[in-house]
C-alpha cells in the first residue's frame, strides 16, 4: 500500500510537470521546461522510493503496470478538475480495458 501511495504522489507531481503548463500557453517554452524540470525533481523523490519499496512485494512488470494505472487515474482527475475536460464514455471504456490488463498481470495474486 505504501508503494501505491508514493506512486500517487509521484504521479501528481509528474502530471503537473508534463501538463500543468497547458493553461499557460503564453509563457515562453524555455521557462516552461525549467519549471517542469523543477517539479519533476519532486516526482523522482517519490517515484524512486516507491519502486525500491515495492520491488520484492511486486515484480518489475507488476510495478510498471501499477504505475500506468495510477498515472491514468491521476491524469483523469487532473484533466477534469484542472484542465476542465470532460470524461467521455470512450475514455472510461479505455480505462476499463487497461484494468483488464491489470487483472492479467496479477493473475494468481488476486
C-alpha positions in Angstrom: 0.0 0.0 0.0 2.9 2.4 0.7 4.1 1.8 -2.8 0.8 2.8 -4.3 0.5 5.9 -2.1 4.0 7.0 -3.1 3.1 6.4 -6.8 0.0 8.6 -6.4 2.0 11.5 -5.0 4.8 10.9 -7.6 2.3 11.0 -10.5 0.6 14.0 -9.2 3.8 15.9 -9.4 4.6 14.5 -12.8 1.2 15.2 -14.3 1.6 18.9 -13.3 5.2 18.9 -14.7 4.0 17.4 -18.0 0.6 19.0 -18.5 0.2 21.9 -16.0 1.7 24.4 -18.4 -1.0 23.9 -20.9 -3.1 26.6 -19.2 -0.2 29.0 -19.7 0.4 28.9 -23.4 1.8 32.5 -23.5 4.8 31.6 -21.2 7.9 31.0 -23.2 8.8 27.4 -23.8 12.2 27.6 -22.1 10.6 28.8 -18.9 8.0 26.0 -19.0 10.8 23.5 -19.4 12.7 24.8 -16.5 9.6 24.9 -14.2 8.7 21.4 -15.4 12.1 20.0 -14.6 11.9 21.6 -11.1 8.5 19.9 -10.5 9.8 16.6 -11.9 12.5 16.6 -9.2 9.8 16.1 -6.6 8.3 13.3 -8.7 11.6 11.4 -8.6 11.7 11.9 -4.8 8.6 9.8 -4.5 8.9 7.5 -7.6 12.3 6.1 -6.8 11.4 5.1 -3.2 8.1 3.7 -4.4 9.9 1.4 -6.8 12.6 0.5 -4.2 10.0 -0.3 -1.5 7.6 -2.1 -3.9 10.2 -4.3 -5.6 10.0 -7.6 -3.9 6.4 -7.4 -3.0 5.8 -6.9 -6.7 7.9 -7.8 -9.6 9.2 -5.2 -12.1 6.3 -5.8 -14.6 3.7 -5.5 -11.9 5.3 -2.3 -10.6 5.1 -0.8 -14.1 1.5 -1.8 -14.6 0.6 -0.3 -11.2 2.4 2.8 -12.3 0.4 3.1 -15.5 -3.0 2.6 -13.8 -2.1 5.2 -11.2 -0.9 7.6 -14.0 -4.2 7.3 -15.8 -6.3 7.7 -12.7 -4.3 10.8 -11.6 -4.4 12.2 -15.1 -8.2 11.7 -15.4 -8.8 13.7 -12.2 -6.3 16.3 -13.3 -7.8 16.7 -16.8 -11.3 17.1 -15.3 -10.5 19.4 -12.4 -7.5 21.4 -13.7 -8.0 21.5 -17.4 -11.8 21.4 -17.4 -12.0 18.4 -19.8 -14.9 16.0 -19.8 -14.5 12.3 -19.1 -16.3 10.7 -22.1 -17.6 7.2 -22.4 -14.8 6.1 -24.7 -12.2 7.2 -22.2 -14.0 5.2 -19.5 -14.0 2.2 -21.8 -10.3 2.6 -22.5 -9.6 2.7 -18.7 -11.7 -0.5 -18.3 -9.6 -2.3 -20.9 -6.4 -1.2 -19.0 -7.9 -2.6 -15.8 -8.4 -5.8 -17.7 -4.7 -5.8 -18.4 -4.0 -5.4 -14.7 -6.1 -8.4 -13.9 -3.9 -10.4 -16.3 -0.7 -9.1 -14.8 -1.8 -10.0 -11.3 -3.4 -13.4 -12.3 -2.9 -15.8 -9.4 -2.3 -13.0 -6.8 -5.9 -11.7 -6.9 
